[in-house]
């Protein structure tokens, strides 16, 4: 990297790549009076789509159940195209795994809340997520998985 080349990190485009909602037990499920158990899962992924251009997708899945019955299942793939240039290689992965999902999360949260409301339920408000902690945990898990292999060699 030359001295005069400034690092670039910018948003080219934000979009919903995938959105689905299922209410498999409607209309009977609307007659239930107890509150469902809600489970939330997050997944992030990124890929290069050109020189210095990356697509990052944050997938959020929210499943609400009453016992074994699914009340609703909503999934959004909130995506973004990001320009990352003049950044050292070792810093690109943290940008894709932490900075990009932090930017995408508010949009995913809004899409989830809107979809759940349109399906006839009270909105789901997702709590903030620490993507840096998730990234560090994933690095630790990868290091632990590689550790036994290193001792066998």
N, C-alpha and C positions, 0 to 999 in steps of 0.2 A: 504494500500500500504506500503510495507516494505521500509525502508530507502535506501537500496542498489539497488532497482529496478528503473532503469532509464525509463522515459517516452519514448515511441516509437511511431513515426508517420512516416509511409513510404508508398511509392507507390509500390504495387505488380504488377499491370497491368493497362495499359490505352488502351481503345478500343472504336470503334464506335459501339454502341449497336443498333442504328437505324438511317437510312438515307433515306430520300425520297425527290424527287423533282417532281413537277407537272408544266406543261406549258399547261394548258387546252385550251388556245385560239391560239395556234400555228397553222399554220404559220402566220396568219393574224396579230397577235400582234407584229411581227417583223417589220411591215410596219408603226407602230405608230411612230410619231416623238416627241411627248411630253414625258417628264420624268414621270415615275410612282411615286405614293405615296408609301413609304415603311414603314411597321409596323413590329416591332421586339418584340417578347415576350420571356421571360426566365422563366424557372421553374427548381427547383432543388428538388431532393429527395434522400433519403438514407435508407439503410436497412442493418441489420446485416446478414452476411452469414456464420458466424462461430465465434469461440472464438477470439475476438479482430480483426475480419476482417469485413469490411463494403464495400458494393457497393454503390457508389454515381453516380447519373446520372444527368447531366446538359442537359436539353432540350432547344434548341434554335429554334424558328420558325420565319422565315422571309417571310412576305407576301407583294408582290408588286402588286398594282392595278392602273388601269387607269379608273377612274370613278367607275363603278360597275364591270368592267371586270378584272379578275385576270390575271396578266402578268405572275407571277410565284409564287409558294409556295414551300419553302424548309424548311425541318425540320431535325435536327440532334440531336440524343441522344448520347452525348459524355459521356462515362462512365469510371469509374476507380474502381479498387479494392484497398482499403487502409488498412494497418495494423495500428491499434490504440490500444496500450496496456500501462498499468501502468499510465493511465491518469485518474484524478478524473472524476466521472460521469457527473458532471455539466459542464465539459469542452469538453465532447464528441460532444454534439449537435453543439456548435459553430465551432468545427473543421469540422464537416460534412456539415454545412450550409455555412461556409465562406472559410476556408482554402482549402477544396477539390474543390469547384467550381472555386476558383482562379487558381488552378493548371489545371483544365479541360478546362477553357475558351479559351486559345490560340489554343488548338486543335480543339475545336468546331468552332472557328472563321475561321480557315484554311479550315475545311471541308465545311462550308457554302460558302466561297469564291470560292473554287474549284468547288463545285456543280453548283453554279450559272454561273460560267464561262463556264463550260462544257455544260450547257443548252443554251449557245449562248448569254449571257448577260454580261454586264460589271460587274466586281467583286464587291461584297458587302464587305466593310471593317467595321466590327463592332467596335464601340468605346469601350474603357475599361469600365468595370462594377464594381461598388462598392458593392460587395456581403455582406460586413459587414453592410452597410447602409440598404440593402434589408432585412437582417436578423433582424436588430433592428426594422425596420418598421413593420415586421411581428409580432414580440414580442409585440409591442405597440398595434397593431390591435387585437391580441389575448387577451391582458389585458383589452382593451376597451370592447371587446365582453363579457368577463367574468364579468365585473364590474356591469352591470344591474342585473345579476343573483345574485350577492353577496348582493346587496341592498334589493332584494326581500325576502331573507331568514330571 
